[in-house]
Amino acid sequence: MIWTLLRLPCTVVAAIKQLVARTFFLAVVFSVITWSSILLYGMFYWSYIPKSSHLFPVHLHFESRSCPEGFCDYPVANVTVVRPGYGEYLARGQRYKIYLDLEMPESDANQRIGMFTVKIDMITETGEVVRSSLRSGVLRYKSAMVRLFSTLTYIPMLMFGSAEEKQIVSVLLFDRYEEDYERPATQASIVIRNKFIEVYTATLKIYADFTGLRYLLYNWPLCSALIGISTNFFFVALVALLSWHRLAPAKPRRRRRLSRRRSGSSARTEDENVSVSGESLEDEEQPDLVKETIEAQEAVVRRRRQRDLEELNETTSSSEFQWEPTEPSADTSQSTASS
């Protein structure tokens, strides 16, 4: 009992060390699985979701083109949508909307021309035209009275340059443009078919039109990330658990006591040896007080078995007898000889 009390602090310290080691191991495994799930989701999102918007400046210059009057000097521009060495801007199989934003002054010339036409050609690296579009645009109408009151209202800002008399006209060139798998476009040729138009700046804007899973991933990123990371965590944890169950060494099974009693003293002796060895293995894991109780019970059993063996030996020795052969008598030998 005293020895058990003395060993109690060591047992508590060993249990605490084992608990700390298991907690640290579980924390490391949990963090590894979590970061692996986040990395897998990030790689999938980066490879599956293309860039949502592309902006290209359009530098217009005048070039002679054929028109009903013969040749006209139209403002044209060639925009490269693929930079050499950087890969393609537009993802193949993805739908896009293409706009041309024109920053135009509210001048009398632009008011007089009214509607104008914009043409765009998507050209491959070999110079082949893949897609073409022809759309029109016009300045927003403002009456003379509205322009007068607007000018009077913004006259201080107009005088200091913080405001300008201009409009941004957005022309939709393609509403469902898809990049060709075999012939991807590398540049866009833009022509404004009016030689009197006045433009400050022009910008080509390409927006991705996401549908299906891409639409969900792009418009609800937090919910999608939570669901995706949780799914990855479940499968990674399942794979890790199956791998651990498969590769971990199997625990040795405990020996079972022999329940059958064999006849004879030799069989009993073997049973005693096997049972004692099995009990000694089990006793290593039990407390000292329980061990002492079991040892006392085993001693009583041994004494009873020894007493039974002694009684069996005494009974066997008393039943044995010595057999001696008798010599024939002389009369018997003579009668045998006369016959």
PLY file of the C-alpha trace (Angstrom):
ply
format ascii 1.0
element vertex 339
property float x
property float y
property float z
element edge 338
property int vertex1
property int vertex2
end_header
0.00 0.00 0.00
2.84 2.39 0.88
4.66 1.51 -2.31
1.51 2.31 -4.26
1.25 5.74 -2.62
4.91 6.43 -3.35
4.47 5.55 -7.01
1.33 7.69 -7.40
3.15 10.97 -8.31
5.19 9.18 -10.98
2.03 7.66 -12.40
0.31 11.06 -12.52
3.31 12.68 -14.23
3.46 9.88 -16.80
-0.26 10.23 -17.52
0.11 14.02 -17.97
3.05 13.53 -20.34
1.08 11.02 -22.37
-1.91 13.40 -22.53
0.28 16.31 -23.67
1.94 14.16 -26.34
-1.39 12.97 -27.71
-2.80 16.52 -27.71
0.24 17.85 -29.56
0.05 15.04 -32.11
-3.66 15.66 -32.74
-3.06 19.42 -33.08
-0.29 18.86 -35.64
-2.44 16.43 -37.65
-5.42 18.80 -37.55
-3.36 21.78 -38.72
-1.75 19.79 -41.54
-5.13 18.53 -42.80
-6.65 22.03 -42.54
-3.87 23.76 -44.47
-3.87 20.99 -47.07
-7.61 21.52 -47.59
-7.13 25.29 -47.95
-4.28 24.79 -50.41
-6.32 22.36 -52.52
-9.29 24.74 -52.66
-7.03 27.68 -53.55
-5.39 25.76 -56.38
-8.80 24.70 -57.72
-10.19 28.25 -57.52
-7.12 29.77 -59.19
-7.18 27.27 -62.06
-10.98 27.18 -62.56
-11.99 30.85 -62.23
-10.50 33.08 -64.96
-9.88 36.79 -64.61
-13.20 38.60 -64.46
-12.31 41.79 -66.34
-9.72 43.06 -68.81
-9.12 46.72 -69.68
-7.15 47.77 -72.75
-6.45 51.37 -73.78
-7.42 52.13 -77.39
-5.14 54.55 -79.23
-7.05 55.84 -82.25
-5.40 57.08 -85.40
-6.80 58.04 -88.79
-6.51 55.61 -91.67
-8.04 55.66 -95.15
-10.84 53.12 -95.54
-13.27 52.53 -98.37
-16.62 54.26 -98.01
-19.47 55.30 -100.36
-17.61 58.54 -101.11
-14.45 56.67 -102.11
-11.88 56.73 -99.32
-12.50 58.15 -95.89
-10.14 58.81 -93.03
-11.67 56.80 -90.19
-10.24 56.63 -86.66
-8.92 53.07 -86.23
-6.92 51.14 -83.63
-5.40 47.69 -83.16
-5.55 46.33 -79.62
-3.46 43.34 -78.59
-5.43 41.08 -76.26
-2.55 38.63 -75.74
0.88 39.67 -74.57
3.73 37.50 -75.91
5.14 35.30 -73.17
2.29 35.92 -70.73
-0.31 33.52 -72.13
-3.82 34.21 -73.29
-5.99 36.78 -71.58
-9.30 35.21 -72.55
-10.15 31.75 -71.22
-11.29 29.29 -73.84
-14.90 28.19 -73.51
-15.79 31.17 -71.31
-18.41 33.69 -72.41
-17.45 37.38 -72.43
-19.11 40.76 -72.93
-17.01 43.28 -74.84
-17.61 47.04 -74.55
-15.98 50.09 -76.10
-16.13 53.14 -73.82
-15.73 56.45 -75.65
-15.13 59.62 -73.66
-16.66 62.28 -75.93
-17.08 66.04 -75.41
-20.54 67.55 -75.69
-19.42 69.64 -78.64
-21.48 70.91 -81.55
-19.65 68.51 -83.91
-20.62 65.46 -81.88
-24.17 66.74 -81.58
-24.38 67.19 -85.36
-23.07 63.74 -86.34
-25.78 62.00 -84.34
-25.37 58.21 -84.57
-22.05 56.66 -85.49
-20.99 53.08 -86.17
-18.23 51.04 -84.50
-16.84 47.87 -86.04
-14.62 45.33 -84.30
-12.79 42.33 -85.79
-11.25 39.61 -83.61
-8.10 38.51 -85.45
-5.91 35.43 -84.91
-2.14 35.31 -84.94
-2.16 34.39 -88.64
-4.35 37.38 -89.53
-7.62 35.46 -89.90
-10.80 37.20 -88.76
-12.63 34.94 -86.30
-15.55 37.13 -85.19
-16.86 40.52 -86.31
-19.41 42.90 -84.87
-20.94 46.18 -86.03
-22.73 48.33 -83.45
-23.89 51.95 -83.24
-23.66 54.63 -80.59
-24.84 58.18 -79.93
-24.51 60.91 -77.33
-27.25 61.27 -74.76
-29.67 63.98 -75.82
-29.87 67.20 -73.82
-32.07 70.11 -74.75
-30.72 73.64 -74.94
-32.53 74.62 -71.72
-31.12 71.64 -69.79
-27.61 72.34 -71.03
-27.96 75.99 -70.05
-29.07 75.24 -66.48
-26.46 72.50 -66.16
-23.75 74.88 -67.27
-24.91 77.56 -64.84
-25.00 75.04 -61.98
-21.53 73.64 -62.59
-19.93 76.90 -63.76
-17.61 77.24 -60.72
-16.30 73.67 -61.13
-16.07 74.11 -64.88
-14.02 77.24 -64.41
-11.54 75.51 -62.04
-11.33 72.32 -64.13
-12.85 69.93 -61.62
-15.73 69.18 -64.02
-15.97 68.85 -67.80
-18.71 68.95 -70.37
-18.37 65.38 -71.60
-20.16 62.07 -71.76
-18.98 58.46 -71.71
-20.69 56.47 -74.44
-20.51 52.70 -73.83
-21.03 50.63 -76.99
-21.76 46.90 -76.50
-19.81 45.11 -79.25
-20.25 41.45 -78.15
-22.73 40.15 -75.61
-21.87 36.42 -75.92
-18.32 36.17 -77.18
-16.56 32.82 -76.73
-12.93 32.19 -77.53
-12.31 29.57 -80.19
-10.32 26.55 -78.99
-8.45 26.04 -82.26
-8.13 29.67 -83.37
-7.78 31.99 -80.38
-7.84 35.72 -81.06
-4.67 37.67 -80.37
-5.77 41.20 -81.32
-8.86 43.30 -81.95
-9.18 45.76 -84.83
-11.52 48.69 -84.04
-12.88 51.16 -86.62
-15.17 54.13 -85.88
-16.94 54.83 -89.14
-17.21 58.59 -88.88
-14.40 60.95 -89.72
-15.92 63.93 -87.89
-16.28 62.30 -84.48
-14.42 63.86 -81.56
-13.11 61.51 -78.83
-11.03 62.25 -75.76
-10.11 58.67 -74.84
-11.27 55.16 -75.72
-11.09 51.97 -73.64
-11.83 48.38 -74.63
-13.42 46.52 -71.71
-13.91 42.74 -71.60
-16.01 41.26 -68.78
-16.45 37.55 -68.07
-20.06 36.35 -68.01
-19.92 33.57 -65.41
-22.57 30.84 -65.31
-23.13 27.68 -63.28
-20.44 26.76 -60.76
-18.21 29.67 -61.74
-21.07 32.08 -61.03
-21.51 30.64 -57.53
-17.79 30.62 -56.76
-17.31 34.20 -57.96
-20.42 35.85 -56.47
-20.47 33.96 -53.13
-16.78 33.45 -52.36
-17.08 33.01 -48.56
-19.84 30.39 -48.66
-18.14 28.59 -51.52
-14.80 28.62 -49.71
-16.38 27.28 -46.50
-18.14 24.44 -48.33
-15.12 23.61 -50.49
-12.62 23.61 -47.61
-14.97 21.51 -45.44
-15.38 18.97 -48.24
-11.64 18.79 -48.79
-11.08 18.44 -45.04
-13.50 15.51 -44.84
-11.90 13.59 -47.70
-8.31 14.34 -46.63
-9.11 13.25 -43.07
-10.77 10.09 -44.39
-7.73 9.24 -46.50
-5.39 9.91 -43.56
-7.49 7.71 -41.25
-7.59 4.84 -43.74
-3.85 5.14 -44.35
-3.15 5.10 -40.60
-5.40 2.07 -40.13
-3.68 0.32 -43.02
-0.04 1.15 -42.23
-0.10 1.17 -38.41
1.32 -2.02 -36.78
-1.27 -4.36 -35.28
-1.40 -4.63 -31.49
-0.54 -8.06 -30.04
-3.52 -9.88 -28.61
-3.57 -11.04 -25.02
-3.28 -14.71 -24.28
-6.41 -16.45 -23.22
-6.47 -18.80 -20.31
-6.84 -22.42 -21.12
-10.28 -23.44 -19.90
-10.01 -27.12 -20.57
-8.73 -29.39 -17.84
-6.52 -32.21 -18.92
-6.46 -35.57 -17.14
-3.31 -36.59 -15.32
-0.71 -34.80 -13.28
1.39 -33.75 -16.32
-1.61 -32.04 -17.98
-2.41 -30.19 -14.76
1.17 -29.00 -14.46
1.10 -27.61 -18.02
-2.21 -25.86 -17.30
-0.70 -24.30 -14.19
2.34 -23.03 -16.10
0.23 -21.56 -18.91
-2.27 -19.97 -16.54
0.48 -18.53 -14.36
2.29 -17.06 -17.38
-0.96 -15.59 -18.72
-1.88 -14.16 -15.33
1.59 -12.69 -14.93
1.18 -10.88 -18.26
-2.18 -9.50 -17.17
-0.90 -8.56 -13.74
1.70 -6.22 -15.22
-1.11 -3.80 -16.14
-2.95 -4.00 -12.80
-2.31 -2.05 -9.60
-0.19 -3.53 -6.78
-3.12 -4.07 -4.43
-4.96 -6.14 -6.99
-1.77 -8.08 -7.72
-1.36 -9.00 -4.07
-4.93 -10.27 -3.90
-4.48 -12.37 -7.04
-1.18 -13.80 -5.76
-2.85 -14.86 -2.51
-5.63 -16.60 -4.43
-3.07 -18.34 -6.64
-1.17 -19.58 -3.58
-4.36 -21.11 -2.14
-5.06 -22.81 -5.48
-1.50 -24.21 -5.65
-1.77 -25.65 -2.13
-5.04 -27.37 -2.94
-3.63 -28.85 -6.14
-0.46 -30.02 -4.34
-2.59 -31.68 -1.66
-4.64 -33.46 -4.34
-1.46 -34.70 -6.03
-0.11 -36.08 -2.73
-3.36 -37.97 -2.05
-3.30 -39.35 -5.58
0.31 -40.58 -5.14
-0.50 -42.29 -1.80
-3.46 -44.11 -3.32
-1.38 -45.29 -6.25
1.48 -46.60 -4.02
-0.88 -48.58 -1.75
-2.54 -50.33 -4.68
0.74 -51.58 -6.15
2.01 -55.06 -5.20
5.12 -57.12 -6.00
4.54 -60.39 -7.92
7.11 -63.30 -7.30
7.03 -66.61 -9.28
6.89 -69.93 -7.14
9.26 -72.93 -7.74
7.63 -76.33 -8.50
7.81 -79.02 -5.74
9.77 -82.36 -5.94
6.67 -84.55 -6.07
5.33 -82.68 -8.94
8.60 -83.06 -10.84
8.78 -86.85 -10.18
5.22 -87.41 -11.34
5.99 -85.51 -14.41
9.13 -87.61 -15.06
7.36 -91.00 -14.54
4.67 -90.01 -16.90
0 1
1 2
2 3
3 4
4 5
5 6
6 7
7 8
8 9
9 10
10 11
11 12
12 13
13 14
14 15
15 16
16 17
17 18
18 19
19 20
20 21
21 22
22 23
23 24
24 25
25 26
26 27
27 28
28 29
29 30
30 31
31 32
32 33
33 34
34 35
35 36
36 37
37 38
38 39
39 40
40 41
41 42
42 43
43 44
44 45
45 46
46 47
47 48
48 49
49 50
50 51
51 52
52 53
53 54
54 55
55 56
56 57
57 58
58 59
59 60
60 61
61 62
62 63
63 64
64 65
65 66
66 67
67 68
68 69
69 70
70 71
71 72
72 73
73 74
74 75
75 76
76 77
77 78
78 79
79 80
80 81
81 82
82 83
83 84
84 85
85 86
86 87
87 88
88 89
89 90
90 91
91 92
92 93
93 94
94 95
95 96
96 97
97 98
98 99
99 100
100 101
101 102
102 103
103 104
104 105
105 106
106 107
107 108
108 109
109 110
110 111
111 112
112 113
113 114
114 115
115 116
116 117
117 118
118 119
119 120
120 121
121 122
122 123
123 124
124 125
125 126
126 127
127 128
128 129
129 130
130 131
131 132
132 133
133 134
134 135
135 136
136 137
137 138
138 139
139 140
140 141
141 142
142 143
143 144
144 145
145 146
146 147
147 148
148 149
149 150
150 151
151 152
152 153
153 154
154 155
155 156
156 157
157 158
158 159
159 160
160 161
161 162
162 163
163 164
164 165
165 166
166 167
167 168
168 169
169 170
170 171
171 172
172 173
173 174
174 175
175 176
176 177
177 178
178 179
179 180
180 181
181 182
182 183
183 184
184 185
185 186
186 187
187 188
188 189
189 190
190 191
191 192
192 193
193 194
194 195
195 196
196 197
197 198
198 199
199 200
200 201
201 202
202 203
203 204
204 205
205 206
206 207
207 208
208 209
209 210
210 211
211 212
212 213
213 214
214 215
215 216
216 217
217 218
218 219
219 220
220 221
221 222
222 223
223 224
224 225
225 226
226 227
227 228
228 229
229 230
230 231
231 232
232 233
233 234
234 235
235 236
236 237
237 238
238 239
239 240
240 241
241 242
242 243
243 244
244 245
245 246
246 247
247 248
248 249
249 250
250 251
251 252
252 253
253 254
254 255
255 256
256 257
257 258
258 259
259 260
260 261
261 262
262 263
263 264
264 265
265 266
266 267
267 268
268 269
269 270
270 271
271 272
272 273
273 274
274 275
275 276
276 277
277 278
278 279
279 280
280 281
281 282
282 283
283 284
284 285
285 286
286 287
287 288
288 289
289 290
290 291
291 292
292 293
293 294
294 295
295 296
296 297
297 298
298 299
299 300
300 301
301 302
302 303
303 304
304 305
305 306
306 307
307 308
308 309
309 310
310 311
311 312
312 313
313 314
314 315
315 316
316 317
317 318
318 319
319 320
320 321
321 322
322 323
323 324
324 325
325 326
326 327
327 328
328 329
329 330
330 331
331 332
332 333
333 334
334 335
335 336
336 337
337 338
